[in-house]
Amino acid sequence: MKKLVGFLFLVLMTALSGALFACDDVAREKDAAKPEHVHESEIYCDVDAEDRSITLGYSCDCGADASSLTVRLTGHSGEVVCLVPDDSGKVDCYAYEGEFSVEVLLGETSLYGTQVVFKPTAYYQAVEGYEYTDGEEIEKIEYWSSVAGAYKHANVVLPPDYDPEKSYPVLYLLHGLQCDEDSWVSSIYGLYEMNAQYIVQNAHYFDGAPEMIVVCVNSLVNATETEPEWSAVPPSAPPELAQTYDLTGRDIVECLMPYINEHYSTLTGKRNTAIAGFSMGGREAVLTAFAYQDVFGYVGAFSSASFGENVVSSSDYVPDLAVAEGSDGFYYVQVTVGTLDTLKSVSDGLSEKLEAAGVEHTYTTMFAGHTPTVWRAALTRFVRAVFV
């Protein structure tokens, strides 16, 4: 909601109309000799959801002006806050997020009312008064992986009002190097919040995105769910590192997805299945989606790692990509990267290869590096666009 249309509300109270307007106590103090006044009044209320502000204008014969008014916000969960305008008649609502009813008051008299939704400034944070699936409510599952020859783990985030009688589309999220299935729902290296559970649900609350089941995958597809040793200085990695991650697609399609579809109420088919990831997860999301074009309809690659054998190098290699014969392609493909990312050339090349393959996609950049700032924003954009 860009901006609620500025509203001009004019009340003319005259003896001829027979309607009298009683001033409140503030107005009476200005003219104690008259407990009630017959007067004309005019109110202007402009609610700007994008600017997160309310601008008031008011005048009446009793002398009250915009400084005499109060704005009462009643939030989604019933919390109430009263705000007063500054000298220009502006009320700053920057600190408030969510859906509010707005009342403009002169004393206790309500002069005007409307509704407004202030979208979160940070989608990866919970908004007070709204329900989320977080903490211990996120289900840690264990499933048998015939690809790894061992039991593996994943996190499942259900909508907070999950109903097994309903069916939901599924988003599979992949992590980067030195991360695991917990990274998307907690933090990276214990320092940078990711909180996909909030991002997805806020997109539902504030943008109308469909509710979905989110599966956070562990892409370390071996018996121990650990990475082969590698060094970042100088950048070098053994072939086993790429080989371990490149089993992600098989593990999802052959082992994890059947478990999810058996234990949860899912919508199936590529129209209802999405995959996305950051860094190494971006690489694996692309490789998985193109390997299983009949399974995944939506693909997100956020700051993709190199597609070369040495995945921690600065190689800008991207393989040729092709839409399979008989495939109807993808419904939405998103590539996102930071302009300061040392791996930006990989995303540049990926976009070029997608274009050469005739795959329609969005390519967005942000003024940032190889950081969660990019990945959180990319996921926000992605979940607004899928399953529609």
Residue pairs with C-beta under 8 A, 6 or more apart in sequence:
1 49
1 116
1 117
2 49
2 50
3 47
3 48
3 49
3 50
3 51
4 46
4 47
4 48
4 49
4 114
4 116
6 44
6 45
6 46
6 47
7 44
7 45
7 46
7 112
7 114
8 42
8 43
8 44
9 42
9 43
9 44
9 45
9 111
9 112
10 42
10 43
11 21
11 40
11 41
11 42
11 43
12 40
13 19
13 20
13 21
13 38
13 39
13 40
13 41
14 38
14 40
15 38
20 36
20 38
21 37
21 38
21 39
21 41
21 60
22 36
22 37
22 109
23 31
23 36
23 37
23 39
23 60
23 62
23 64
23 106
24 106
24 107
24 108
24 109
25 107
26 64
26 68
26 106
26 107
27 37
27 60
27 62
27 63
27 64
27 68
27 106
27 107
28 34
28 35
30 62
30 63
30 64
31 37
31 62
31 63
37 61
37 62
39 60
39 61
39 62
40 60
40 61
41 58
41 59
41 60
41 61
41 64
42 57
42 58
42 59
42 60
43 56
43 57
43 58
43 69
43 104
43 111
43 112
44 55
44 56
44 57
44 58
45 54
45 55
45 56
45 57
45 102
45 104
45 112
45 114
46 54
46 55
46 56
47 54
47 102
47 114
47 116
48 54
48 55
49 116
49 117
49 118
49 119
52 92
52 93
52 94
52 96
52 118
53 90
53 91
53 92
53 93
53 94
54 71
54 83
54 85
54 90
54 91
54 93
54 102
54 116
55 85
55 88
55 89
55 90
55 91
56 66
56 69
56 71
56 85
56 89
56 90
56 91
56 104
57 66
57 89
58 64
58 65
58 66
58 68
58 69
58 89
58 106
58 111
59 65
64 106
66 85
66 89
67 84
67 85
67 87
67 89
68 106
69 84
69 85
69 104
69 105
69 106
69 111
70 82
70 83
70 84
70 104
70 105
70 106
71 82
71 83
71 84
71 85
71 91
71 102
71 103
71 104
71 105
72 80
72 81
72 82
72 83
72 102
72 103
72 104
72 105
73 80
73 81
73 82
73 83
73 93
73 96
73 100
73 101
73 102
74 80
74 100
74 101
74 103
75 81
75 96
75 98
75 99
75 100
75 128
75 129
76 98
76 99
76 100
76 129
76 130
77 128
77 129
77 130
78 129
79 128
79 129
81 96
82 105
83 91
83 92
83 93
84 91
85 91
86 92
93 118
96 118
97 118
97 119
97 120
97 121
97 127
97 128
98 117
98 118
98 120
98 127
98 128
98 129
98 130
99 115
99 116
99 117
100 115
100 116
100 117
100 118
101 113
101 114
101 115
102 113
102 114
102 115
102 116
103 110
103 112
103 113
104 110
104 111
104 112
104 113
105 111
117 206
119 206
119 207
120 127
120 202
120 206
123 198
123 199
123 202
123 203
123 376
123 380
124 193
124 194
124 195
124 196
124 198
124 199
124 376
124 380
125 193
125 195
125 198
126 132
126 134
126 198
127 202
127 205
130 201
130 202
130 205
131 160
131 161
131 201
132 160
132 197
132 198
132 201
133 157
133 158
133 159
133 160
133 162
133 197
133 201
134 185
134 195
134 197
134 198
137 158
137 160
138 155
138 156
138 157
138 185
138 197
139 155
139 156
139 157
139 158
140 153
140 154
140 155
141 153
141 154
141 155
141 156
141 259
141 263
142 151
142 152
142 153
143 151
143 152
143 153
143 154
143 255
143 256
143 259
144 150
144 151
144 152
144 255
145 151
145 152
145 221
145 251
145 255
145 256
146 254
146 255
147 221
147 247
147 250
147 251
147 254
147 255
148 221
148 222
148 223
148 225
148 247
148 251
149 223
150 222
150 223
150 224
152 218
152 221
152 225
152 251
152 255
152 256
153 181
153 218
153 225
154 181
154 215
154 216
154 217
154 218
154 256
155 181
155 182
155 184
155 185
155 215
155 216
156 213
156 214
156 215
156 216
156 260
156 264
157 185
157 196
157 197
157 200
157 213
157 214
157 215
157 216
158 213
158 264
159 168
159 201
159 204
159 211
159 212
159 213
160 201
161 211
162 168
162 265
163 265
164 264
164 265
165 265
166 265
167 265
167 266
167 267
168 210
168 211
168 212
168 213
168 264
168 265
168 266
168 267
169 210
169 212
169 213
169 266
169 267
169 272
169 273
169 274
169 386
169 387
170 212
170 213
170 214
170 215
170 260
170 266
170 267
170 272
170 273
170 274
171 200
171 212
171 213
171 214
171 215
171 274
171 275
171 276
171 383
171 386
172 215
172 217
172 252
172 256
172 257
172 273
172 274
172 275
172 276
173 184
173 196
173 214
173 215
173 216
173 217
173 275
173 276
173 277
173 281
173 379
174 217
174 219
174 248
174 275
174 276
174 277
174 278
174 280
174 281
174 282
174 284
174 285
174 288
175 181
175 183
175 184
175 216
175 217
175 218
175 219
175 277
175 278
175 279
175 280
175 281
176 183
176 188
176 277
176 278
176 279
176 280
176 281
176 282
176 305
177 227
177 241
177 279
177 280
177 305
177 311
177 312
178 189
178 227
179 188
180 218
180 220
180 225
181 216
181 217
181 218
182 216
183 194
183 216
184 194
184 196
184 214
184 216
185 194
185 195
185 196
185 197
185 216
186 193
186 194
186 195
187 193
187 194
188 194
188 372
192 371
192 372
193 372
194 372
194 375
194 376
195 376
196 214
196 216
196 379
197 214
199 376
199 379
199 380
199 383
200 209
200 212
200 214
200 379
200 383
201 211
202 380
203 209
203 380
203 383
203 384
204 210
204 211
207 384
209 383
209 384
209 386
209 387
209 388
210 387
210 388
212 274
212 383
212 386
212 387
213 260
213 264
213 266
215 256
215 260
217 248
217 251
217 252
217 256
218 225
219 244
219 245
219 248
219 251
219 277
219 280
219 281
219 284
220 226
220 227
220 244
220 245
221 244
221 245
221 247
221 248
221 250
221 251
222 244
227 241
227 244
228 237
228 238
228 240
228 241
228 244
229 238
230 236
230 237
230 238
230 241
230 312
231 237
232 312
235 310
235 312
235 313
235 314
236 310
236 312
236 313
237 310
237 311
237 312
237 313
239 309
241 311
241 312
242 309
242 310
242 311
245 280
245 283
245 284
245 311
246 284
246 287
248 284
248 287
248 288
249 284
249 287
249 288
249 291
249 292
252 275
252 288
253 288
253 292
253 295
257 295
260 266
261 268
266 272
269 297
270 293
270 294
270 295
270 296
270 297
270 331
271 297
271 331
271 387
272 297
272 387
273 295
273 296
273 297
273 298
274 296
274 297
274 298
274 299
274 300
274 382
274 386
274 387
275 285
275 288
275 289
275 296
275 298
275 299
275 300
276 282
276 285
276 298
276 299
276 300
276 301
276 302
276 334
276 378
276 379
276 382
277 283
277 284
277 285
277 300
277 301
277 302
278 302
278 303
278 372
278 374
278 375
278 378
279 302
279 303
279 304
279 305
279 343
279 370
279 375
280 305
280 311
281 302
282 300
282 301
282 302
282 303
282 304
282 305
283 301
283 304
283 305
283 306
283 307
283 311
285 299
285 300
285 301
286 299
286 301
286 304
286 307
286 321
286 350
287 307
288 296
289 296
289 299
289 330
290 321
290 322
293 323
293 324
293 327
293 329
293 330
294 324
294 327
296 330
297 330
297 331
297 332
298 330
298 331
298 332
298 333
298 382
298 385
298 386
298 387
299 330
299 332
299 333
299 334
300 333
300 334
300 336
300 378
300 379
300 382
301 334
301 335
301 336
301 347
301 350
302 336
302 337
302 374
302 375
302 378
302 379
303 336
303 337
303 338
303 341
303 343
303 347
303 370
303 374
303 375
303 378
304 335
304 337
304 343
304 346
304 347
304 350
305 311
305 312
305 343
305 346
306 312
306 313
306 314
306 315
306 316
306 317
306 343
306 346
307 315
307 317
307 318
307 319
307 346
307 350
308 315
308 317
314 342
314 343
314 345
315 346
316 345
316 346
316 348
316 349
317 349
318 346
318 349
318 350
318 352
318 353
319 353
320 353
320 356
320 357
321 353
321 354
321 356
321 357
321 359
322 357
323 329
323 357
323 358
323 359
329 359
329 360
330 359
331 386
332 362
332 382
332 385
332 386
333 354
333 359
333 360
333 361
333 362
334 361
334 362
334 364
334 378
334 381
334 382
334 385
335 347
335 350
335 351
335 354
335 361
335 362
335 363
335 364
336 347
336 363
336 364
336 365
336 366
336 374
336 375
336 377
336 378
336 381
337 343
337 344
337 346
337 347
337 348
337 365
337 366
337 374
338 344
338 365
338 366
338 367
338 368
338 369
338 370
338 371
338 373
338 374
339 365
339 366
339 367
339 368
340 367
340 368
340 369
341 347
341 368
341 369
341 370
341 374
342 369
342 370
343 370
344 365
347 363
351 361
351 363
354 361
355 361
364 378
364 381
366 373
366 374
366 377
368 374
